[in-house]
Amino acid sequence: MNNCYDNRELSWLKFNVRVLEEATDDNVPLCERLLFSQIFQSNLDEFFMIRVGSLYDRTLVEDNEADNKTGMTPKDQLNAIYHKVAELVPLKDAAYFNTMRALSAIGVEHVKMSSLKPEEENYLRAFFNSEIRPIISPQVVDKRHPFPFLKNKDIYAITHLESKNSVKLGIIPANGSFPRMIILPDKERLRFVLAEEVILRYCNSVFENYRIIDKALIRITRNADINMEEALYDHDVDLRQVMEELLKKRKKLSPVRLEIYGCLNNEAEKFLCHNLELHEHQISRCKAPLDMSFVFSLRNRIEKAHPEMFYTPVSPQRPAEVIHGAPMIPQILRRDILLSYPYESIRPFIALLNEAGNDPDVVSIKITLYRVASNSKIVEALINAAENGKDVFVLVELRARFDEENNIEWSKRLEKAGCKVMYGPENLKVHSKLLLITRKNGSEVQYITQIGTGNYNEKTSELYTDLSLMTADSDIGAEAGTVFNALSIGNLVENSSYLLVAPLSLQNKIIELIDREIAAAECGEEAYIGLKLNSLTDKVLMDKLIEASCAGVKIEMVIRGISCLVAGVKDKTENITIRSIVGRYLEHSRIYIFGKGERRKVYISSADFMTRNTIRRIEVAAPINSPKIRSRILHIFDIMLRDNVKARIQNPDGTYSKVIPAEGEELINAQEYFIKEAAENANAAAVRKPIKVKVRRIR
């Protein structure tokens, strides 16, 4: 850490530590702790594939440009990452074993192969011979059999073999059509082993003419940071075709990490590293399973018999502000509506889309899609609208990382249904969550605009916290139309009066709003900035926040993930506090608050304060004009600041500590608070007398 800045990658690792802390929290139900261990591992996989992969690429071309916040070169960052990960792996292993030890009290046991009962040994040997051995493809590496291509994140059994005077390496792929989790015969307990452990135990029978010196399981992580710019040199090639080719290329990029479970001697490890072009410091030695995805199957087997091992089931509530059974469009024409996921249901938004697709007054529907569900009712509603003759414009972001294949398939279906499909500008991802419905009511044009902080995805709307504003404000609607018109012809929005639109105006407008608070502080007024973000990395905005802190502006931030700004540093960020909340749901909403009283402005947005969001993506932030909704968002932010159960506060050295409640202080878990509040509001709304709402049709 350098003064009041932290390195992006090291700050992200601190976030993943906070995830791992949930896996060791005694107040978290056991099976949820198991899931947090899996999330930690999955997060780390993606981090290596993208962030470490990108840094690795830079070292190959001798790009020594230093991080503009800490002065660390790509090589410095990689060394620091591998060093830190080496510290975290034993913590991850310990979290898994502690959870499994606790689960043994209810009869759930991940059995060590060395602890098998004789009858279990016989069962597994027979299972191996009948179910696994016939479909595995072992290979010996020697002069006539070159080292094979190892797939990203697949598990392999590695054996160090000796035959006569030669020493060779045996490789058995441990991923196949056989089940990953193998349940042992036991009427009273749920005892299981993993397929790769069985393969490793009985691999002697596969390499019958060899003596096995050492054996282990390995898993490699490959660079997945595909370069779009290099692929787009031919402007006549369809972007969808380019993406399909790039996805094939991604699977073959260089390894950036080797995980080993078991024992291999130095000779075997060196041989592996040589063939994978890896170094010793890129090896992670693990004691827990190399791939934790089996956790989902295990949870499914436990849930029915032991619901106490899980969070209490919660369903998204019917939003109290939405009149049940009434059409959505007339409700939105009367007043703005805010949905808060996952506490409230996404159904009113889907109902709005379905209604628009069948409303004779609706002329067009325009939407940006970034990540959608695999069985998306939202996309089906758009297809239905197009088939009903509506003008449907859909900007599908094909470059949404790890959702590319899903988006490619949906783009084909949308196009086939008659939607006008575009893929966005060449060098900018479209990350905004924007919908515009245009109606012709006689001679009057009406806009229904939806601006969200999260994706149009029914699945994640039950897992991520997000906000969705639906408004008939004509000014916002007109500017949303400007955004879509610019996208349709490959232009950018340079000026806007209401919406903040990246990459050309959002950052500048944020700076203006910060400057306004600085000026207020210098005049002796109460100056305030409140921000809820996923990440903070934009140095221009960070420097401006430091300036505001030095001017006496009170700044409160809730940042779930990366924060390259360090709060509480003397003479720099003394007036800044940064909190992070990691809990049952993934915090995902973005809220910007500037000023107090009559000067107060509140926005929601899809954009974090990251350089990629402010200058390399198309993002939209929308003002909250409704006093009622503004108060509601301020209430949400206030409760998050008061969280003393799941919140961590950043220290001046860049570390994070759990918030410790004062003696007698009320315990507030923000997410649990909102679950309860949504249920109470829904129950209260259910007993209110319904209001009849009619929509006038123009024939």
Secondary structure, 3 states (H helix, E strand, C coil): CECCECCHHHHHHHHHHHHHHHCCCCCCCHHHHHHHHHHHHHHHHHHHHHHHHHHHHHHHCCCCCCCCCCCCCHHHHHHHHHHHHHHHHHHHHHHHHHHHHHHHHHCEEECCHHHCCHHHHHHHHHHHHHHHHHHCCCEEEECCECCCCCCCCCEEEEEEEEECCEEEEEEEECCCCCCCEEECCCCCCEEEEEHHHHHHHHHHHCCCCCEEEEEEEEEEEECCCCCHHHHCCCCCCCHHHHHHHHHHHHCCCCEEEEEEEEECCHHHHHHHHHHHCCCHHHEEEECCCCCHHHHHHHHHHHHCCCHHHCCCCCCCECCCCCCCCCCHHHHHHHCCEEEEECCECCHHHHHHHHHHHHCCCEEEEEEEECCCCCCCHHHHHHHHHHHCCCEEEEEECCCCCCCHHHHHHHHHHHHHCCCEEECCCCCCEECCCEEEEEEEECCEEEEEEEEECCCCCCCHHHCEEEEEEEECCHHHHHHHHHHHHHHHCCCCCCCCCCCEEECCCHHHHHHHHHHHHHHHHHCCCCCEEEEEECCECCHHHHHHHHHHHHCCCEEEEEECCCECECCCCCCCCCCEEEEEECCCCEECCEEEEECCHHHCEEEEECCCECHHHHHCEEEEEEECCCHHHHHHHHHHHHHHHHCCCCEEEECCCCCEEECCCCCCCCCCCHHHHHHHHHHHHHHHHHCCCCCCCCCCCCC
